[in-house]
C-alpha cells in the first residue's frame, strides 16, 4: 500500500476533529455545531432516493403493500442527482418540491426545516433553469431573494449553490422584463 495520504474532501474542521479523536483528546462536545449538522443532513437528504409515490403504494395488492416501505423510488436516482440533471422531468421535480415541503413542515427540528427548505427551493430552481417553468406562487423577485439567501449559506453544497445562482439570474431577467409584480 502506498504511503501517500488520500484526500477525502474533508473540511479543515473535520480534519481537526479526526486528528483530535485519533490523538485521544476529548471532543469539545458530543454533537457537531449547527452548520456542520446542516451540511451533513443536506448531504443525507440529497443522497436519498425520492420516496415511492403513495398512489403507487395504494395500487399494490394488500400482501405487498405492507412491504412497500422497502421499495425504492421509481426514479431510482438520488434526489441531489435529480435536482442537478437537466433531463429530470418536471413531474419528478414537482414531487421533490412537495416531498421537501411536507418533510420540512412536519418536523420540529430547526435544522431539518432549514435543510428541507433548501431542497424545496432547489426544486423550484431546477424547474426554472431546466424547464423554464415556475412551480410556485412566489414572485420572481421573491424567488431571486430566496435563492440569494440560500446561496450565501456555508452549509449548502456548491452544486446546489450553482443551481440556485442560475435560477437567481433567470428570475432577475424575468422580473426586469415583467415589471414590479414579477408574476
Helices and strands as residue ranges (DSSP letters): H 12-22, H 34-47, H 54-58, H 62-65, G 68-70, H 79-84, H 90-105, H 110-131, H 140-151, H 158-178
